[in-house]
Amino acid sequence: MSTKQRVSYFYNPDVAHFFYGPSHPMKPHRIKMAHHLILSYGLYRKMECYKPHPASPGEMTQFHSDDYVSFLSRITPDNLRQYHTPMQKF
C-alpha cells in the first residue's frame, strides 16, 4: 500500500528584503518569483505550507558552531571590512 506524500513548503516574505551581495548564490528575488509561481499555479494547495520564524542563537547552534553564530551576531554590512580575516575561517 502506498500513501501519497505532501511536499512541505517553507516561505517567509521577509527573505526578499535581504541582499547577500553580488557574488552570493542566494538571490532573494528568485525565491520571491518562485513563490509567486507557486501561488499563481495553485501548487500551494498540494503542499503543507509554513512560515518559518527567524532562528534564535540557541536554535542556530544546533547546526552551527558557537563561534560561527557569535560571528554572525557581530558582523554587519557597515563593519564587513574589519571582519575580512575571520570571514575566511567560515
Order of alpha helices (4+ residues) and beta strands (2+ residues): beta-alpha-beta-alpha-alpha-alpha
